[in-house]
Amino acid sequence: MDTDLIRTFLTLAQCNSFSTAAEKLTISQSTLSHRLHQLEEELGNILVCRSRGKRNFHLTEAGLEFIPLAEDWMHLSRSIKGFHLGRRSQMLRIGSIESISMVMSPFYKRLLNDKGGSSPLHLFYTTSPSFKLYDSLEAHQLDVALVVRKRRSPLLVTDPLFSEEHYVVGDFGNHPQPIDPTTLPPGQELLADWSPDFEPWHQEVFGSSASPLATVDTSQALLSLLGKETWSIIPEAFALYLKDSGILDRLGLFLYELTTPPPRRVTYKVTHRDLDPVRKELLTYFEKELDHFVSATGFTLRAGNTRRKNNGNC
C-alpha cells in the first residue's frame, strides 16, 4: 500500500475540505480523488461519502475507524525511513497544534538550515489537535509537543511556554481604535474554539443563542473561508502569520484589538518523563533554541503576562 494514499486520506480528514487538502498536498483535486478511490479499492471499503455535484462530504463509519490505523501506518513509515537513513538516535519527534505551527515555521526552517552546521537534529514534525498529541507523547511516538490544552498525566511534564492576545481579523476600516466585541455582527463570524477559556468568554459576550456564519476546527479551514464579508477572533500566533505572509494585504483585511478581549491563550511545552540519554540531549538542544526563538519573536516564558512587540495592525 502506497504511503501517499494514506497521507492523502489523513490530510483530507484533517482539513475537512477537498480544495484545502489538495492545496496542502500541492496536488490537484482530481489527483486527490483518484488517490482516495485507489485507497478505497485496496481496502475494499468506502471511506468518504461525497454527494454528486456538492462540495460537502463526510467520513463513513469505515473512514472513521481507519483514521487511527492510518496514523499508526504513518508513524511506522517515518520510523522505518529514519532507521534506513541511520538517524535512529538523531531524530527528534515534534508535534504541534496547527495555529502554533504557523508562527513556529521560521524556527523549524532555521533548524533545518543548520543541519550542515551546528544542529545535530533530524526532525520528524507533525500537526494534530492537542488530545492526539498527548496520546502520541504517552505512546512514545513523539518526544515534545506544543499544545494549548492541559491534560494530567504521570508520564508527561507540562510547562507553560508563552501566552498571547486575541485579535479581530476582518474589514471594519483601517483605524487603530479597539473594537467592542458586542458590536460585531454574529451572522458574519467564522468561529473557532481556540482554547479552554475561549468558548466561555464567547458565550458570555455574544450569548449562547448567537449563530455564527460558520464554525471551523482548523486554521486552514478558517483561512479558506475568510474574506471581506466575514470576520473572526483569532489568537496572536495566527494573526502574526496572516500579517507576515501577506495574506491580510491580499485579502484586504485588517487586525483590530478588542476592548474586552478573551483570556490570553497559553501554549504549553509537553515532554515525556522517560527519555533515553541521547534523546534527552537532543531535546535539551531543541529547548535551548526554542527559548531563543520565543524571546526574539517577542513572546516570553512567563505565561499569562506577555505582550508582543508592536507589529503594525497587530
Phi, psi and chi 1 to 4 in degrees:
 res  aa     phi    psi   chi1   chi2   chi3   chi4
   1 MET       -  132.7 -174.8  173.1  -66.3      -
   2 ASP   -75.3  128.3 -167.8  -25.4      -      -
   3 THR   -61.4  -31.0  -59.0      -      -      -
   4 ASP   -60.8  -32.8  -76.5  -19.1      -      -
   5 LEU   -66.5  -42.6  -54.8 -177.0      -      -
   6 ILE   -64.3  -45.0  -54.3  -67.6      -      -
   7 ARG   -62.0  -39.8 -178.0 -177.6  -64.1  108.7
   8 THR   -62.3  -45.6  -60.8      -      -      -
   9 PHE   -62.2  -45.6  167.5   73.8      -      -
  10 LEU   -65.6  -38.1  -73.5  175.2      -      -
  11 THR   -65.2  -41.3  -57.1      -      -      -
  12 LEU   -63.4  -43.0  178.5   61.1      -      -
  13 ALA   -64.3  -35.7      -      -      -      -
  14 GLN   -74.7  -44.1 -178.7 -174.5   44.1      -
  15 CYS   -78.9  -26.0  -65.3      -      -      -
  16 ASN    58.2   31.4 -159.6   31.5      -      -
  17 SER  -159.8  128.1  163.3      -      -      -
  18 PHE   -64.0  -43.3  -88.8   79.4      -      -
  19 SER   -67.1  -43.5   58.9      -      -      -
  20 THR   -67.2  -41.1  -56.2      -      -      -
  21 ALA   -63.8  -42.9      -      -      -      -
  22 ALA   -63.1  -40.4      -      -      -      -
  23 GLU   -65.2  -41.2 -177.9  178.2   -8.1      -
  24 LYS   -65.7  -34.2 -168.7  170.2 -175.4  177.8
  25 LEU   -87.9   -5.6  -68.1  165.5      -      -
  26 THR    56.0   46.3   63.5      -      -      -
  27 ILE  -132.5  168.1   60.3  175.5      -      -
  28 SER   -79.8  161.2   66.2      -      -      -
  29 GLN   -66.0  -32.3  -69.5 -169.9   47.8      -
  30 SER   -66.8  -38.7   59.8      -      -      -
  31 THR   -64.8  -41.2  -61.0      -      -      -
  32 LEU   -60.3  -46.4 -170.3  152.1      -      -
  33 SER   -62.4  -39.4  -63.0      -      -      -
  34 HIS   -63.9  -43.9  175.1   73.1      -      -
  35 ARG   -62.1  -43.4  -72.1 -176.5 -177.7  179.7
  36 LEU   -61.8  -44.3 -179.5   61.9      -      -
  37 HIS   -62.5  -40.4  177.6   70.9      -      -
  38 GLN   -63.0  -41.8 -173.7  176.9  -12.4      -
  39 LEU   -64.0  -44.0  177.9   61.5      -      -
  40 GLU   -62.6  -36.8  -69.4  175.4  -29.7      -
  41 GLU   -63.4  -43.3  -73.7  -74.7  -42.1      -
  42 GLU   -68.0  -35.9  -67.9 -168.0   26.8      -
  43 LEU   -83.5  -20.4  -66.0  174.3      -      -
  44 GLY    71.1   27.0      -      -      -      -
  45 ASN  -142.7  145.8  -77.8  -84.2      -      -
  46 ILE   -82.9  122.4  -59.8  -62.5      -      -
  47 LEU   -97.5  -31.0  -56.5  177.5      -      -
  48 VAL  -129.0  131.2  174.7      -      -      -
  49 CYS  -106.3  115.5 -177.4      -      -      -
  50 ARG  -127.2  122.8 -173.7 -178.2 -173.3 -172.1
  51 SER   -69.8  137.9  -58.4      -      -      -
  52 ARG   -62.4  129.9 -176.3  178.4  -63.1  -85.5
  53 GLY    79.3    2.6      -      -      -      -
  54 LYS  -118.9  153.1  -64.3 -176.4  178.4 -180.0
  55 ARG   -83.8  -23.6  -62.2  175.9   61.2 -174.3
  56 ASN   -76.5  150.2  -63.4  -26.8      -      -
  57 PHE  -152.4  168.3   72.0   92.0      -      -
  58 HIS  -147.5  154.3   65.8  -89.1      -      -
  59 LEU   -75.8  137.3  -63.8 -179.5      -      -
  60 THR   -74.7  175.1   63.8      -      -      -
  61 GLU   -60.0  -40.0 -175.7  175.9  -11.2      -
  62 ALA   -64.4  -37.3      -      -      -      -
  63 GLY   -63.7  -42.8      -      -      -      -
  64 LEU   -64.9  -40.1  -67.4  171.9      -      -
  65 GLU   -69.2  -26.2  -68.2  178.3   -4.8      -
  66 PHE   -80.5  -20.2 -174.9   61.2      -      -
  67 ILE   -55.1  -53.4  -73.3  178.0      -      -
  68 PRO   -63.2  -33.4   18.8  -30.5      -      -
  69 LEU   -66.7  -40.6  -65.6  176.0      -      -
  70 ALA   -64.8  -40.5      -      -      -      -
  71 GLU   -64.8  -41.8  -69.5  174.0  -22.4      -
  72 ASP   -61.2  -40.3  -72.3  -14.8      -      -
  73 TRP   -59.1  -45.7  176.9  -70.9      -      -
  74 MET   -66.4  -40.0  -67.2  -56.1  -61.1      -
  75 HIS   -61.9  -44.4  -79.0  -61.3      -      -
  76 LEU   -65.5  -40.6 -177.9   59.2      -      -
  77 SER   -61.1  -43.3  173.8      -      -      -
  78 ARG   -68.1  -37.9  -66.9  179.7 -176.7  112.2
  79 SER   -65.1  -41.6  -64.2      -      -      -
  80 ILE   -64.5  -40.6  -68.7  174.3      -      -
  81 LYS   -62.7  -42.7 -176.5  177.9 -179.8  179.4
  82 GLY   -63.7  -38.8      -      -      -      -
  83 PHE   -63.5  -44.4 -174.9   91.3      -      -
  84 HIS   -63.0  -36.0  171.4   68.2      -      -
  85 LEU   -84.8    2.1  -64.8  175.2      -      -
  86 GLY    73.8   28.3      -      -      -      -
  87 ARG  -110.6   28.2  -65.8  166.2  171.8  165.5
  88 ARG   -59.2  -41.6  -62.3 -179.6  -63.0  -79.6
  89 SER   -93.6   -9.1   61.9      -      -      -
  90 GLN  -103.4   -5.8  -68.9 -176.8  -44.9      -
  91 MET   -85.9  118.1 -178.8 -177.2  -69.7      -
  92 LEU  -102.7  125.9 -172.1   68.7      -      -
  93 ARG   -99.8  115.4  -58.6  162.3  -60.9  178.9
  94 ILE  -118.0  137.8  -51.9  164.2      -      -
  95 GLY  -126.9  155.9      -      -      -      -
  96 SER  -157.3  152.6  170.1      -      -      -
  97 ILE   -72.0  159.1   62.4  168.3      -      -
  98 GLU   -63.3  -46.6 -174.3 -173.0   35.6      -
  99 SER   -65.2  -32.7   59.8      -      -      -
 100 ILE   -73.0  -34.4  -66.7  -62.6      -      -
 101 SER   -61.2  -30.1   71.9      -      -      -
 102 MET   -63.8  -47.3  -68.6  177.3  170.1      -
 103 VAL   -78.5  -18.3   78.3      -      -      -
 104 MET   -88.5   -6.8  -64.5  -64.1  -67.7      -
 105 SER   -57.9  -37.5   59.8      -      -      -
 106 PRO   -61.9  -33.2  -22.9   34.1      -      -
 107 PHE   -65.5  -46.7  168.0   65.2      -      -
 108 TYR   -67.0  -36.6  -63.8  124.3      -      -
 109 LYS   -63.1  -38.2  -71.3  178.0 -179.1  177.5
 110 ARG   -65.2  -40.7 -169.9  178.8   72.7 -171.5
 111 LEU   -61.8  -40.8  -72.9 -178.0      -      -
 112 LEU   -66.7  -38.6  -67.2  175.5      -      -
 113 ASN   -68.6  -22.1  -69.8  -25.3      -      -
 114 ASP   -86.2    0.8  -75.1  -14.1      -      -
 115 LYS   -58.4  -34.1  -76.9 -177.3   65.1  175.7
 116 GLY   -82.0   -4.6      -      -      -      -
 117 GLY  -114.0 -110.8      -      -      -      -
 118 SER   -90.3  -12.9   58.9      -      -      -
 119 SER   -77.0  126.7  173.9      -      -      -
 120 PRO   -92.3    7.2   34.8  -34.1      -      -
 121 LEU   -93.3  142.0  -64.9  177.9      -      -
 122 HIS  -113.5  122.1  171.9   67.9      -      -
 123 LEU   -93.5  134.9  -60.0 -177.4      -      -
 124 PHE  -113.0  118.8  161.0   57.8      -      -
 125 TYR  -128.9  133.6 -179.3   55.1      -      -
 126 THR  -142.4  155.7 -174.3      -      -      -
 127 THR  -118.5  137.6   58.8      -      -      -
 128 SER  -158.3  165.6  -67.1      -      -      -
 129 PRO   -62.3  159.1  -21.7   32.5      -      -
 130 SER   -54.8  -44.6  -69.2      -      -      -
 131 PHE   -65.0  -33.9   75.8   92.8      -      -
 132 LYS   -71.1  -35.6  -73.6 -171.1  177.3 -179.3
 133 LEU   -64.8  -40.2  -65.6  173.0      -      -
 134 TYR   -60.5  -44.7  -84.4  107.7      -      -
 135 ASP   -60.0  -42.5  -70.4  -16.2      -      -
 136 SER   -67.3  -37.0  -63.9      -      -      -
 137 LEU   -64.1  -46.4  -77.3  164.8      -      -
 138 GLU   -64.3  -30.5  -69.9 -179.6  -23.2      -
 139 ALA   -87.4    7.9      -      -      -      -
 140 HIS    61.7   27.6  -86.9  -65.0      -      -
 141 GLN   -91.4  -15.8  -65.5  172.0  -22.3      -
 142 LEU  -132.8  156.4  -68.9  175.7      -      -
 143 ASP  -103.3  -31.2  -57.2  -49.6      -      -
 144 VAL  -150.9  146.9   58.5      -      -      -
 145 ALA  -144.1  150.7      -      -      -      -
 146 LEU  -111.1  117.3  -56.6 -178.3      -      -
 147 VAL  -132.9  170.4  -57.6      -      -      -
 148 VAL  -121.7    4.9  -65.0      -      -      -
 149 ARG  -127.2  134.0  -59.3  176.1 -170.8  -86.8
 150 LYS   -91.0  144.4  -63.2  179.3   70.2  173.7
 151 ARG  -140.9  128.0 -174.1  170.2   86.1 -176.7
 152 ARG   -70.4  133.1  -68.8 -176.3  178.6 -179.8
 153 SER  -156.2  128.4  171.4      -      -      -
 154 PRO   -68.4  -13.5   25.0  -33.8      -      -
 155 LEU   -89.3  -14.2  -57.7  176.1      -      -
 156 LEU  -122.7  155.4  -53.8  176.0      -      -
 157 VAL  -114.2  124.7  178.6      -      -      -
 158 THR  -116.9  119.8  -57.2      -      -      -
 159 ASP  -124.8  136.9  -65.9  -44.6      -      -
 160 PRO   -66.5  137.3   23.3  -32.5      -      -
 161 LEU  -106.3  -51.6 -174.6   63.2      -      -
 162 PHE  -162.3  167.9   61.2   81.9      -      -
 163 SER  -128.0  164.7   70.3      -      -      -
 164 GLU  -148.2  152.9   46.0 -174.6  -29.2      -
 165 GLU   -75.2  176.7  -62.2  -82.2    8.9      -
 166 HIS  -121.4  150.7  -68.2   76.3      -      -
 167 TYR  -133.5  159.4  -64.8   86.3      -      -
 168 VAL   -93.9  131.0  175.6      -      -      -
 169 VAL  -111.1  128.6   57.3      -      -      -
 170 GLY   175.3 -162.9      -      -      -      -
 171 ASP  -127.7   87.9 -178.6   16.9      -      -
 172 PHE  -119.2   27.1  -59.3  103.3      -      -
 173 GLY    91.9  151.3      -      -      -      -
 174 ASN   -86.9   84.6 -173.9   10.4      -      -
 175 HIS  -135.4  153.5   60.7   79.8      -      -
 176 PRO   -87.7   -6.5   31.3  -34.4      -      -
 177 GLN   -71.5  137.7  -70.3   80.8   14.0      -
 178 PRO   -62.1  151.9  -21.2   32.7      -      -
 179 ILE  -101.6  136.3  -71.3 -179.4      -      -
 180 ASP   -76.9  117.4 -179.3  -10.4      -      -
 181 PRO   -60.8  -26.1   20.1  -31.8      -      -
 182 THR   -69.8  -14.3   62.2      -      -      -
 183 THR   -90.7   -5.7   64.9      -      -      -
 184 LEU   -75.7  140.6  -65.9  168.3      -      -
 185 PRO   -78.0  111.3   25.4  -31.8      -      -
 186 PRO   -58.9  -32.7  -21.9   32.9      -      -
 187 GLY   -69.0   -6.5      -      -      -      -
 188 GLN  -112.1    9.6  -62.4  175.4   11.3      -
 189 GLU   -85.3  139.2 -178.3 -176.1   15.2      -
 190 LEU  -101.0  111.3  -56.7  176.2      -      -
 191 LEU  -103.3  130.5  175.6   61.7      -      -
 192 ALA  -131.5  144.7      -      -      -      -
 193 ASP   -92.5   95.7 -177.0   14.0      -      -
 194 TRP   -80.8  -25.6  -64.1  110.3      -      -
 195 SER  -162.9  169.4   68.4      -      -      -
 196 PRO   -59.9  -29.4  -23.9   33.6      -      -
 197 ASP   -90.0   -9.9  -65.0  -33.9      -      -
 198 PHE   -73.6  -47.1 -176.5   82.9      -      -
 199 GLU   -61.8  -45.0 -175.4  177.4   -0.5      -
 200 PRO   -59.6  -40.4  -25.3   34.9      -      -
 201 TRP   -63.1  -43.1  172.6   87.8      -      -
 202 HIS   -62.7  -42.1 -170.1  -84.3      -      -
 203 GLN   -66.8  -36.8  -72.4 -165.4    8.3      -
 204 GLU   -66.9  -38.2 -179.2  179.3  -12.0      -
 205 VAL   -79.8  -45.6  170.9      -      -      -
 206 PHE  -101.7  -14.3  -64.9   96.7      -      -
 207 GLY    87.8  149.4      -      -      -      -
 208 SER   -70.0  -17.1   57.0      -      -      -
 209 SER   -91.3   -5.3   60.6      -      -      -
 210 ALA   -63.6  135.5      -      -      -      -
 211 SER  -113.9  107.5  179.5      -      -      -
 212 PRO   -71.9  164.0   27.5  -34.4      -      -
 213 LEU   -63.2  -40.7  178.7   64.1      -      -
 214 ALA  -157.3  150.6      -      -      -      -
 215 THR  -111.6  129.0  -60.2      -      -      -
 216 VAL  -121.9  158.0  -63.6      -      -      -
 217 ASP  -118.0   -0.2   63.0  -11.1      -      -
 218 THR  -141.7  159.1   67.0      -      -      -
 219 SER   -64.0  -38.5  -56.4      -      -      -
 220 GLN   -65.1  -38.7  -74.0  -67.8  -16.4      -
 221 ALA   -64.2  -41.3      -      -      -      -
 222 LEU   -63.1  -43.5 -170.6  153.2      -      -
 223 LEU   -62.6  -34.7 -171.0   53.9      -      -
 224 SER   -69.8  -20.0   68.7      -      -      -
 225 LEU  -105.2  -11.7  -61.3  175.6      -      -
 226 LEU   -69.5  133.9 -163.4   59.0      -      -
 227 GLY  -163.1 -173.7      -      -      -      -
 228 LYS   -70.1  -18.8  -65.4 -178.3   77.3   67.2
 229 GLU   -94.9    4.4  -59.3  -57.9  -39.9      -
 230 THR  -127.1  166.3   60.7      -      -      -
 231 TRP  -148.2  162.6   61.7  -90.0      -      -
 232 SER  -155.8  151.2 -174.5      -      -      -
 233 ILE   -96.7  123.5  -62.4  173.8      -      -
 234 ILE  -132.0  153.8   59.9  175.2      -      -
 235 PRO   -73.1  162.3   24.7  -31.9      -      -
 236 GLU   -59.4  -38.2 -163.0  168.2   -4.8      -
 237 ALA   -60.9  -42.9      -      -      -      -
 238 PHE   -69.2  -40.1 -169.0   23.3      -      -
 239 ALA   -60.8  -42.0      -      -      -      -
 240 LEU   -62.1  -41.0  179.5   64.2      -      -
 241 TYR   -63.0  -45.5  168.9   78.1      -      -
 242 LEU   -61.7  -37.2  -65.2  179.9      -      -
 243 LYS   -73.3  -52.0  177.6  178.6  173.1   59.1
 244 ASP   -69.0  -28.0  -68.9  -11.4      -      -
 245 SER   -84.2   -6.6   62.9      -      -      -
 246 GLY    84.2    4.9      -      -      -      -
 247 ILE   -65.8  -38.6  -67.0  175.2      -      -
 248 LEU   -58.8  -47.7  -71.7 -180.0      -      -
 249 ASP   -63.4  -40.6  -68.0  -23.1      -      -
 250 ARG   -65.2  -36.7 -172.2  165.0   68.9 -112.5
 251 LEU   -89.4   -9.1  -64.2  177.3      -      -
 252 GLY    71.1   37.0      -      -      -      -
 253 LEU  -113.4  167.1  -58.3  178.5      -      -
 254 PHE  -134.1  162.7  -56.5   93.2      -      -
 255 LEU  -108.2  138.2  -65.1  171.9      -      -
 256 TYR  -131.0  142.3  -50.2   88.4      -      -
 257 GLU   -75.6  164.2  -65.9 -174.9   -1.9      -
 258 LEU  -112.6  142.0  -70.1  159.1      -      -
 259 THR   -67.9  -36.5   56.1      -      -      -
 260 THR  -129.5   86.0   53.6      -      -      -
 261 PRO   -77.2  164.8   29.9  -35.6      -      -
 262 PRO   -65.9  162.9  -15.6   28.5      -      -
 263 PRO   -56.3  145.4  -23.6   33.4      -      -
 264 ARG   -58.8  140.2  -61.5  178.0   68.0   89.7
 265 ARG   -86.1  127.7 -175.0  173.7   79.5  155.8
 266 VAL  -100.9  130.2  179.8      -      -      -
 267 THR   -99.1  131.8  -67.6      -      -      -
 268 TYR  -112.3  142.3  -60.4   93.4      -      -
 269 LYS   -97.1  123.6  178.6 -176.1   63.9  179.9
 270 VAL  -119.3  131.0 -171.6      -      -      -
 271 THR  -132.7  161.2   55.5      -      -      -
 272 HIS   -85.0  140.4 -156.9  -73.1      -      -
 273 ARG   -69.0  -30.4  -68.0 -176.6 -177.5  -83.7
 274 ASP  -108.9   92.2 -176.5   20.8      -      -
 275 LEU  -121.8  146.2  -66.5  175.1      -      -
 276 ASP   -70.5  160.4   63.5   70.3      -      -
 277 PRO   -56.3  -40.0  -27.1   35.7      -      -
 278 VAL   -66.1  -43.1  173.3      -      -      -
 279 ARG   -67.8  -35.0 -157.9  167.2  -69.3  -80.8
 280 LYS   -62.3  -39.3  -78.7 -175.7  178.9  179.5
 281 GLU   -64.8  -41.7 -176.8  177.1  -11.8      -
 282 LEU   -64.4  -40.1  -66.4  174.1      -      -
 283 LEU   -65.5  -38.7 -178.3   59.4      -      -
 284 THR   -61.4  -43.2  -61.2      -      -      -
 285 TYR   -62.1  -44.6  172.8   84.6      -      -
 286 PHE   -61.3  -45.2  171.8   81.9      -      -
 287 GLU   -64.6  -37.5  -70.0  175.6  -31.4      -
 288 LYS   -63.0  -46.3  179.0 -178.4  177.0 -179.2
 289 GLU   -66.4  -36.9  -64.6  -61.5  -47.1      -
 290 LEU   -64.1  -42.2  178.0   61.5      -      -
 291 ASP   -60.5  -41.6  -71.9  -10.5      -      -
 292 HIS   -62.5  -43.8  -71.4  -36.1      -      -
 293 PHE   -65.5  -44.8  174.8   79.7      -      -
 294 VAL   -60.5  -43.2  168.1      -      -      -
 295 SER   -66.4  -43.3  -62.8      -      -      -
 296 ALA   -67.3  -30.2      -      -      -      -
 297 THR   -74.4  -18.9  -54.1      -      -      -
 298 GLY   108.5   -0.6      -      -      -      -
 299 PHE   -86.3  179.9  -67.8  114.9      -      -
 300 THR  -142.7  160.8  175.3      -      -      -
 301 LEU   -79.5  -10.1  -63.3  178.5      -      -
 302 ARG   -85.4   87.3  -63.5 -165.5  -56.0  -85.1
 303 ALA   -61.5  142.4      -      -      -      -
 304 GLY    89.0   -2.1      -      -      -      -
 305 ASN  -145.3   52.4 -174.0   28.8      -      -
 306 THR  -130.3  163.2   72.8      -      -      -
 307 ARG  -156.0  129.7 -174.5  175.0 -177.5   83.4
 308 ARG   -66.0  154.6  -95.3 -167.5   56.6   83.3
 309 LYS   -62.8  155.1  -60.5  171.5 -176.8  175.5
 310 ASN   -58.9  128.3 -175.9   23.7      -      -
 311 ASN  -132.0   61.5  -81.3  -76.0      -      -
 312 GLY    67.6 -126.4      -      -      -      -
 313 ASN   -62.3  -20.4  -71.7  -32.1      -      -
 314 CYS   -78.2      - -135.3      -      -      -
